Amino acid sequence: MTVITLRQFTPLIGKRKLCEERVRKAGKIFENNGAKIRIGRIIAGDSANNLLLFGAFENFAKLGEHREKMSVEPSLMRLQEERDADPGSTMLGPDVYSTVYGDVAEGYNSVLYREYNVQRENLSKLVNIIPEIEKINENIDYKIIAAVPVISSNLGRMIVGYYFRSMSDLGAGIDG
């Protein structure tokens, strides 16, 4: 199991560069304090052009330790003061997820996320078909991760990430 935090940033008009700088700065602060970080940009769909800041932890205890460190981290407090004085984005989250299949795939930098609404009692059925999904494109180099929200406004869903090495590979995966 991996615990994943997710923050989504919507840049304000004229503040994209400021937003990107702050997301990278926050990511570095989190990373320097023990989180595995991934930053991404949504390129299509309802939230296109938003930035994502993911943090990964080996378990909830490690996430709790990290959160305690962050609550007194001077550099993060300064960054929050900058954000309060001159907002560059709106932020959603952090939401917290737990993996139920696979793991974060290092070196696979193009990701297609799909969100499936599922009642908790049907979750295991959905997880059990993921190996079958993997076989569909077994000739393409990709990885699958599935996670369910633990802290979020919508708990009745599962997020499945299809990790590819490149956008070309992602396109070939969709074609397949």
MARBA-3410 file (N, C-alpha, C, O; in Angstrom, 1 decimal):
176
0.8,-1.2,0.0,0.0,0.0,0.0,0.9,1.2,0.0,1.9,1.3,0.7 ~ 0.5,2.2,-0.8,1.1,3.5,-0.8,0.0,4.5,-0.5,-1.1,4.4,-1.0 ~ 0.3,5.5,0.3,-0.7,6.6,0.6,-0.3,7.8,-0.3,0.9,8.2,-0.3 ~ -1.3,8.4,-1.0,-1.0,9.4,-1.9,-1.8,10.7,-1.5,-3.0,10.5,-1.3 ~ -1.2,11.8,-1.5,-1.9,13.1,-1.3,-2.0,13.8,-2.6,-1.1,13.6,-3.4
-3.0,14.5,-2.8,-3.2,15.2,-4.1,-3.8,16.6,-3.8,-4.8,16.8,-3.2 ~ -3.1,17.6,-4.4,-3.5,19.0,-4.4,-3.6,19.4,-5.8,-2.7,19.1,-6.6 ~ -4.7,20.1,-6.2,-4.9,20.5,-7.5,-5.0,22.1,-7.5,-5.8,22.6,-6.7 ~ -4.2,22.7,-8.4,-4.1,24.1,-8.4,-4.7,24.6,-9.8,-4.3,24.2,-10.8 ~ -5.6,25.6,-9.7,-6.1,26.3,-10.8,-5.5,27.7,-10.9,-5.8,28.5,-10.1
-4.6,27.9,-11.8,-3.9,29.3,-11.9,-4.9,30.4,-12.1,-5.9,30.2,-12.9 ~ -4.7,31.5,-11.5,-5.6,32.7,-11.7,-5.1,33.3,-13.0,-3.9,33.1,-13.4 ~ -6.0,34.0,-13.7,-5.6,34.7,-15.0,-4.4,35.6,-14.8,-4.4,36.4,-13.9 ~ -3.4,35.4,-15.6,-2.2,36.2,-15.5,-1.2,35.7,-14.5,-0.2,36.4,-14.3 ~ -1.5,34.6,-13.8,-0.6,34.2,-12.7,-0.1,32.8,-12.8,0.3,32.1,-11.9
-0.2,32.2,-14.1,0.3,30.9,-14.3,1.7,30.7,-13.9,2.0,29.7,-13.2 ~ 2.6,31.6,-14.3,4.0,31.4,-13.9,4.2,31.4,-12.4,5.0,30.6,-11.9 ~ 3.6,32.3,-11.7,3.7,32.4,-10.3,3.2,31.1,-9.6,3.8,30.5,-8.7 ~ 2.0,30.6,-10.1,1.5,29.3,-9.6,2.5,28.2,-9.8,2.7,27.4,-8.9 ~ 3.0,28.1,-11.0,4.0,27.0,-11.3,5.2,27.1,-10.4,5.7,26.1,-9.9
5.7,28.3,-10.2,6.9,28.5,-9.3,6.5,28.0,-7.9,7.4,27.3,-7.2 ~ 5.4,28.4,-7.4,5.0,28.0,-6.0,4.7,26.5,-5.9,5.1,25.9,-4.8 ~ 4.1,25.9,-6.9,3.9,24.5,-6.8,5.2,23.7,-6.8,5.4,22.8,-6.0 ~ 6.2,24.2,-7.6,7.5,23.5,-7.6,8.2,23.8,-6.2,8.9,22.9,-5.7 ~ 8.1,25.0,-5.7,8.7,25.3,-4.4,8.1,24.4,-3.3,8.8,23.9,-2.5
6.8,24.3,-3.3,6.1,23.5,-2.3,6.5,22.0,-2.4,6.8,21.3,-1.4 ~ 6.6,21.6,-3.7,7.0,20.2,-3.9,8.4,19.9,-3.4,8.7,18.9,-2.8 ~ 9.3,20.9,-3.6,10.7,20.7,-3.1,10.7,20.7,-1.5,11.4,19.9,-0.9 ~ 9.9,21.5,-0.9,9.8,21.6,0.6,9.3,20.2,1.1,9.9,19.6,2.0 ~ 8.2,19.7,0.4,7.7,18.4,0.8,8.7,17.3,0.7,8.9,16.4,1.5
9.4,17.3,-0.5,10.4,16.3,-0.8,11.6,16.4,0.2,12.1,15.3,0.7 ~ 12.0,17.6,0.6,13.1,17.7,1.5,12.7,17.2,2.9,13.6,17.0,3.8 ~ 11.4,17.0,3.1,11.0,16.5,4.4,10.4,15.1,4.3,9.6,14.7,5.2 ~ 10.8,14.4,3.3,10.5,12.9,3.3,9.4,12.5,2.3,9.2,11.2,2.2 ~ 8.7,13.3,1.6,7.7,12.9,0.7,8.3,12.6,-0.7,9.3,13.2,-1.1
7.7,11.6,-1.4,8.1,11.4,-2.8,7.1,12.2,-3.6,5.9,12.1,-3.4 ~ 7.6,13.1,-4.4,6.8,14.1,-5.1,6.7,13.9,-6.6,7.6,13.4,-7.2 ~ 5.5,14.2,-7.1,5.3,14.2,-8.6,4.4,15.4,-8.9,3.4,15.6,-8.2 ~ 4.9,16.2,-9.8,4.1,17.4,-10.3,3.7,17.1,-11.7,4.5,16.7,-12.5 ~ 2.4,17.5,-12.0,1.9,17.3,-13.3,1.0,18.4,-13.7,0.5,19.2,-12.9
0.7,18.3,-15.0,-0.3,19.3,-15.6,-1.4,18.5,-16.3,-1.1,17.5,-17.0 ~ -2.6,18.9,-16.1,-3.7,18.2,-16.8,-3.8,18.8,-18.2,-3.9,20.0,-18.3 ~ -3.8,17.9,-19.2,-3.8,18.5,-20.6,-5.1,18.4,-21.3,-5.2,18.9,-22.4 ~ -6.1,17.7,-20.7,-7.4,17.5,-21.4,-8.4,17.3,-20.3,-8.2,16.8,-19.2 ~ -9.7,17.6,-20.7,-10.8,17.4,-19.8,-11.2,18.6,-19.0,-10.7,19.7,-19.3
-12.1,18.5,-18.0,-12.7,19.6,-17.3,-11.6,20.5,-16.6,-11.8,21.7,-16.5 ~ -10.6,19.9,-16.1,-9.6,20.6,-15.4,-8.3,20.9,-16.2,-7.2,21.1,-15.6 ~ -8.4,20.9,-17.5,-7.2,21.2,-18.4,-6.5,22.4,-17.9,-7.1,23.4,-17.6 ~ -5.2,22.3,-17.9,-4.2,23.4,-17.6,-4.0,23.5,-16.1,-3.2,24.3,-15.6 ~ -4.8,22.8,-15.3,-4.5,22.8,-13.8,-3.2,22.0,-13.5,-2.8,21.2,-14.3
-2.6,22.4,-12.4,-1.4,21.7,-11.9,-1.8,20.7,-10.8,-2.7,21.0,-10.0 ~ -1.1,19.6,-10.8,-1.3,18.6,-9.7,0.0,18.5,-8.9,1.1,18.4,-9.5 ~ -0.1,18.4,-7.6,1.0,18.1,-6.8,0.7,16.8,-5.9,-0.2,16.9,-5.1 ~ 1.4,15.7,-6.3,1.2,14.5,-5.6,2.3,14.3,-4.6,3.4,14.6,-4.8 ~ 1.9,13.7,-3.4,2.9,13.3,-2.5,2.7,11.8,-2.2,1.5,11.4,-2.1
3.7,11.0,-2.1,3.6,9.6,-1.8,4.3,9.2,-0.5,5.4,9.7,-0.3 ~ 3.7,8.3,0.3,4.2,7.9,1.6,3.9,6.4,1.7,3.0,5.9,1.1 ~ 4.8,5.7,2.4,4.7,4.3,2.5,3.5,3.8,3.4,3.1,2.7,3.2 ~ 3.0,4.7,4.2,1.8,4.4,5.0,1.3,5.6,5.7,1.8,6.7,5.5 ~ 0.2,5.5,6.4,-0.5,6.6,7.0,0.3,7.2,8.2,0.3,8.4,8.4
1.1,6.3,8.9,1.9,6.8,9.9,3.0,7.8,9.4,3.3,8.9,10.0 ~ 3.6,7.4,8.2,4.6,8.3,7.6,3.9,9.6,7.1,4.5,10.7,7.3 ~ 2.7,9.5,6.6,2.0,10.7,6.2,1.8,11.6,7.4,1.9,12.8,7.4 ~ 1.4,11.0,8.6,1.1,11.8,9.8,2.4,12.5,10.3,2.4,13.6,10.7 ~ 3.5,11.8,10.2,4.8,12.4,10.6,5.1,13.5,9.7,5.6,14.6,10.2
4.9,13.4,8.4,5.2,14.4,7.5,4.3,15.6,7.7,4.8,16.8,7.7 ~ 3.1,15.4,8.0,2.1,16.5,8.3,2.6,17.3,9.5,2.5,18.5,9.5 ~ 3.0,16.6,10.5,3.5,17.2,11.7,4.7,18.1,11.4,4.8,19.2,11.9 ~ 5.6,17.6,10.6,6.8,18.4,10.2,6.4,19.6,9.5,6.9,20.7,9.7 ~ 5.4,19.5,8.5,5.0,20.6,7.7,4.3,21.7,8.5,4.3,22.8,8.1
3.6,21.3,9.6,2.9,22.3,10.4,3.8,23.3,11.0,3.3,24.3,11.5 ~ 5.1,23.0,11.1,6.0,23.9,11.8,7.2,24.2,10.8,8.2,24.9,11.3 ~ 7.1,23.8,9.6,8.2,24.1,8.6,8.3,25.5,8.2,7.3,26.0,7.5 ~ 9.3,26.3,8.6,9.4,27.7,8.3,9.2,28.1,6.8,8.6,29.0,6.5 ~ 9.9,27.3,5.9,9.8,27.6,4.5,8.4,27.4,4.0,8.0,28.2,3.1
7.7,26.5,4.5,6.3,26.3,4.0,5.4,27.4,4.6,4.5,27.9,3.9 ~ 5.7,27.8,5.8,4.9,28.9,6.4,5.1,30.2,5.6,4.2,31.0,5.3 ~ 6.4,30.5,5.1,6.7,31.6,4.3,6.0,31.6,3.0,5.4,32.6,2.5 ~ 6.0,30.4,2.4,5.3,30.2,1.1,3.8,30.4,1.3,3.2,31.1,0.4 ~ 3.2,30.0,2.4,1.8,30.3,2.6,1.5,31.7,2.8,0.5,32.3,2.3
2.4,32.4,3.5,2.3,33.9,3.6,2.3,34.6,2.3,1.5,35.5,2.0 ~ 3.2,34.2,1.4,3.3,34.7,0.0,2.0,34.5,-0.7,1.5,35.4,-1.4 ~ 1.5,33.3,-0.6,0.2,32.9,-1.3,-0.9,33.8,-0.7,-1.8,34.2,-1.5 ~ -1.0,34.0,0.6,-2.1,34.8,1.2,-2.0,36.2,0.7,-3.0,36.9,0.4 ~ -0.8,36.8,0.6,-0.6,38.2,0.2,-0.8,38.4,-1.3,-1.3,39.5,-1.7
-0.5,37.4,-2.1,-0.6,37.6,-3.6,-1.0,36.2,-4.2,-0.1,35.5,-4.7 ~ -2.3,35.9,-4.1,-2.7,34.5,-4.6,-2.4,34.4,-6.1,-2.5,35.3,-6.9 ~ -1.9,33.2,-6.4,-1.6,32.9,-7.8,-2.5,31.8,-8.4,-2.5,31.5,-9.5 ~ -3.3,31.2,-7.4,-4.2,30.1,-7.8,-5.2,29.8,-6.8,-5.2,30.4,-5.7 ~ -6.2,29.0,-7.1,-7.0,28.4,-6.1,-6.6,26.9,-6.0,-6.1,26.4,-6.9
-6.8,26.4,-4.8,-6.3,25.0,-4.5,-7.4,24.2,-4.0,-8.3,24.6,-3.2 ~ -7.5,22.9,-4.5,-8.4,21.9,-4.0,-7.5,20.9,-3.3,-6.4,20.5,-3.8 ~ -7.9,20.4,-2.2,-7.2,19.4,-1.5,-6.4,19.9,-0.3,-6.6,21.1,0.0 ~ -5.6,19.1,0.3,-5.2,17.8,-0.2,-6.3,16.7,0.1,-6.9,16.7,1.1 ~ -6.5,15.9,-1.0,-7.3,14.7,-0.8,-6.2,13.6,-0.5,-5.1,13.7,-0.9
-6.7,12.5,0.1,-5.7,11.5,0.5,-6.3,10.2,0.0,-7.5,9.8,0.2 ~ -5.4,9.4,-0.7,-5.8,8.1,-1.3,-4.9,7.0,-0.8,-3.8,7.2,-0.3 ~ -5.4,5.8,-0.9,-4.7,4.6,-0.6,-4.7,3.7,-1.8,-5.7,3.5,-2.4 ~ -3.5,3.2,-2.2,-3.5,2.3,-3.4,-4.1,1.0,-3.1,-4.0,0.5,-1.9 ~ -4.8,0.4,-4.0,-5.4,-0.9,-3.9,-4.9,-1.9,-5.0,-5.1,-3.1,-5.0
-4.1,-1.3,-5.9,-3.4,-2.1,-7.0,-2.3,-1.3,-7.5,-2.4,-0.1,-7.7 ~ -1.1,-2.0,-7.7,0.0,-1.3,-8.4,0.6,-0.3,-7.4,0.3,-0.2,-6.2 ~ 1.5,0.5,-8.0,2.2,1.6,-7.3,2.6,2.7,-8.2,2.5,2.6,-9.4 ~ 3.1,3.8,-7.7,3.6,4.9,-8.4,4.7,4.4,-9.3,5.6,3.7,-8.9 ~ 4.6,4.7,-10.6,5.6,4.2,-11.6,6.6,5.2,-11.9,6.4,6.2,-12.7
7.8,5.0,-11.4,9.0,5.9,-11.7,9.3,5.8,-13.2,9.4,4.7,-13.7 ~ 9.6,6.9,-13.8,10.1,6.9,-15.2,9.0,6.8,-16.2,9.2,6.8,-17.4 ~ 7.7,6.7,-15.8,6.6,6.7,-16.6,5.9,8.1,-16.4,5.1,8.2,-15.4 ~ 6.1,9.0,-17.3,5.8,10.4,-17.0,4.5,10.9,-17.7,4.1,12.0,-17.5 ~ 3.9,10.0,-18.5,2.6,10.4,-19.1,1.5,9.5,-18.5,1.6,8.3,-18.6
0.5,10.1,-17.9,-0.5,9.3,-17.2,-1.9,9.7,-17.7,-2.2,10.9,-17.8 ~ -2.7,8.7,-17.9,-4.1,8.8,-18.2,-4.8,8.4,-16.9,-4.7,7.2,-16.5 ~ -5.6,9.3,-16.3,-6.4,8.9,-15.2,-7.8,8.8,-15.5,-8.4,9.5,-16.3 ~ -8.4,7.7,-15.0,-9.8,7.5,-15.2,-10.4,7.3,-13.8,-9.8,6.8,-12.9 ~ -11.6,7.9,-13.6,-12.3,7.9,-12.4,-13.5,7.0,-12.5,-14.4,7.3,-13.4
-13.7,6.0,-11.7,-14.8,5.1,-11.8,-15.6,5.3,-10.5,-15.1,5.1,-9.4 ~ -16.9,5.5,-10.6,-17.8,5.6,-9.4,-18.1,4.1,-9.1,-18.5,3.3,-9.9 ~ -17.9,3.8,-7.8,-18.1,2.4,-7.4,-18.5,2.4,-5.9,-17.9,3.1,-5.1 ~ -19.5,1.6,-5.6,-19.8,1.4,-4.2,-18.8,0.6,-3.5,-18.2,-0.3,-4.1 ~ -18.5,0.8,-2.3,-17.5,0.1,-1.5,-17.6,-1.4,-1.6,-16.7,-2.1,-1.7
-18.9,-1.9,-1.6,-19.1,-3.3,-1.6,-18.7,-4.0,-2.9,-18.5,-5.2,-3.0 ~ -18.6,-3.1,-4.0,-18.2,-3.6,-5.3,-16.7,-3.4,-5.6,-16.3,-3.7,-6.7 ~ -16.0,-2.7,-4.7,-14.6,-2.4,-5.0,-13.8,-3.6,-5.3,-13.0,-3.5,-6.3 ~ -13.9,-4.6,-4.6,-13.0,-5.8,-4.9,-13.2,-6.4,-6.2,-12.3,-6.9,-6.9 ~ -14.5,-6.3,-6.7,-14.8,-6.8,-8.1,-14.0,-6.0,-9.1,-13.5,-6.5,-10.1
-14.1,-4.7,-8.9,-13.4,-3.8,-9.9,-11.9,-4.0,-9.8,-11.2,-4.1,-10.9 ~ -11.3,-4.2,-8.6,-9.9,-4.4,-8.5,-9.5,-5.7,-9.2,-8.4,-5.8,-9.8 ~ -10.3,-6.7,-9.1,-10.0,-8.0,-9.6,-10.0,-8.1,-11.1,-9.3,-9.0,-11.7 ~ -10.6,-7.1,-11.8,-10.5,-7.1,-13.3,-9.3,-6.3,-13.8,-9.0,-6.3,-15.0 ~ -8.6,-5.6,-13.0,-7.4,-4.8,-13.4,-6.4,-5.7,-14.1,-5.8,-5.3,-15.1
-6.0,-6.9,-13.6,-5.1,-7.7,-14.3,-5.5,-8.0,-15.8,-4.7,-8.2,-16.7 ~ -6.8,-8.2,-16.0,-7.3,-8.4,-17.3,-7.1,-7.2,-18.2,-6.8,-7.3,-19.4 ~ -7.3,-6.0,-17.6,-7.1,-4.8,-18.4,-5.6,-4.7,-18.8,-5.3,-4.3,-19.9 ~ -4.7,-5.1,-17.9,-3.3,-5.0,-18.2,-2.9,-5.9,-19.4,-2.1,-5.5,-20.2 ~ -3.6,-7.0,-19.6,-3.3,-7.9,-20.7,-3.8,-7.4,-22.0,-3.2,-7.8,-23.0
-4.7,-6.4,-22.0,-5.2,-5.9,-23.3,-4.1,-5.3,-24.1,-4.0,-5.5,-25.3 ~ -3.2,-4.6,-23.5,-2.0,-3.9,-24.2,-0.7,-4.5,-23.7,0.2,-3.7,-23.4 ~ -0.6,-5.8,-23.6,0.6,-6.4,-23.0,1.8,-6.1,-23.9,3.0,-6.3,-23.4 ~ 1.7,-5.7,-25.1,2.8,-5.4,-26.0,3.3,-4.0,-25.8,4.3,-3.6,-26.5 ~ 2.6,-3.2,-25.0,3.0,-1.8,-24.8,3.5,-1.7,-23.4,3.0,-2.3,-22.4
4.6,-0.9,-23.2,5.2,-0.8,-21.9,4.4,0.3,-21.1,4.6,1.5,-21.3 ~ 3.6,-0.2,-20.2,2.9,0.7,-19.3,2.6,0.0,-18.0,2.7,-1.2,-17.8 ~ 2.2,0.8,-17.0,1.9,0.3,-15.6,0.5,0.9,-15.2,0.1,1.9,-15.7 ~ -0.1,0.1,-14.3,-1.4,0.6,-13.8,-1.3,0.7,-12.3,-0.7,-0.1,-11.6 ~ -2.0,1.8,-11.8,-2.1,2.0,-10.4,-3.6,2.3,-10.2,-4.3,2.9,-11.0
-4.1,1.8,-9.1,-5.5,2.1,-8.7,-5.5,2.5,-7.2,-4.8,1.9,-6.4 ~ -6.3,3.5,-6.9,-6.3,4.1,-5.6,-7.8,4.5,-5.2,-8.5,4.9,-6.1 ~ -8.1,4.4,-4.0,-9.4,4.8,-3.5,-9.2,6.0,-2.5,-8.2,6.0,-1.7 ~ -10.1,6.9,-2.5,-10.0,8.0,-1.5,-10.3,7.6,-0.1,-11.1,6.8,0.2 ~ -9.5,8.1,0.8,-9.7,7.9,2.2,-10.2,9.2,2.9,-11.0,9.2,3.8
-9.7,10.3,2.4,-10.1,11.6,2.8,-10.4,12.4,1.5,-9.5,12.8,0.8 ~ -11.7,12.7,1.3,-12.1,13.4,0.1,-13.6,13.7,0.2,-14.3,13.1,1.0 ~ -14.1,14.6,-0.6,-15.5,14.9,-0.6,-16.3,13.8,-1.3,-17.6,13.7,-1.1 ~ -15.7,12.9,-2.1,-16.4,11.9,-2.8,-15.7,10.6,-2.5,-14.6,10.3,-3.2 ~ -16.2,9.7,-1.6,-15.5,8.5,-1.3,-15.9,7.3,-2.2,-15.3,6.3,-2.1
-17.0,7.5,-2.9,-17.5,6.4,-3.7,-16.9,6.2,-5.1,-17.7,6.3,-6.1 ~ -15.6,6.2,-5.2,-15.0,6.1,-6.5,-13.6,5.4,-6.4,-13.1,5.2,-5.3 ~ -13.1,5.1,-7.5,-11.7,4.5,-7.6,-11.0,5.2,-8.8,-11.6,5.4,-9.8 ~ -9.8,5.7,-8.5,-9.0,6.3,-9.6,-8.0,5.3,-10.1,-7.3,4.6,-9.4 ~ -8.0,5.1,-11.4,-7.1,4.2,-12.1,-6.2,5.1,-12.9,-6.6,5.8,-13.8
-4.9,4.9,-12.7,-3.9,5.6,-13.5,-3.1,4.7,-14.4,-2.7,3.6,-14.0 ~ -3.1,5.0,-15.7,-2.4,4.2,-16.7,-1.1,5.0,-17.0,-1.1,6.0,-17.7 ~ 0.0,4.5,-16.6,1.3,5.2,-16.7,2.0,4.7,-18.0,2.2,3.5,-18.2 ~ 2.4,5.7,-18.8,3.2,5.4,-20.0,4.5,6.2,-20.0,4.6,7.2,-19.3 ~ 5.5,5.8,-20.7,6.8,6.4,-20.7,6.7,7.8,-21.5,7.5,8.7,-21.2
5.8,7.9,-22.5,5.7,9.1,-23.3,4.3,9.3,-23.7,3.4,8.4,-23.6 ~ 4.0,10.5,-24.3,2.7,10.8,-24.8,2.4,9.9,-26.0,1.3,9.5,-26.2 ~ 3.4,9.6,-26.8,3.3,8.7,-28.0,2.8,7.3,-27.5,1.9,6.7,-28.1 ~ 3.5,6.8,-26.5,3.1,5.5,-25.9,1.6,5.6,-25.4,0.9,4.6,-25.5 ~ 1.3,6.7,-24.7,-0.1,6.8,-24.2,-1.1,6.8,-25.3,-2.1,6.1,-25.2
-0.8,7.5,-26.4,-1.7,7.5,-27.6,-1.8,6.1,-28.2,-2.9,5.6,-28.5 ~ -0.7,5.3,-28.3,-0.7,4.0,-28.8,-1.5,3.1,-27.8,-2.2,2.2,-28.3 ~ -1.4,3.3,-26.5,-2.2,2.6,-25.5,-3.7,2.8,-25.7,-4.5,1.8,-25.6 ~ -4.1,4.0,-25.9,-5.5,4.3,-26.2,-6.0,3.7,-27.5,-7.1,3.1,-27.5 ~ -5.2,3.8,-28.5,-5.5,3.1,-29.8,-5.7,1.6,-29.6,-6.6,1.0,-30.2
-4.9,1.0,-28.7,-4.9,-0.4,-28.5,-6.1,-0.8,-27.8,-6.3,-2.0,-27.5
END
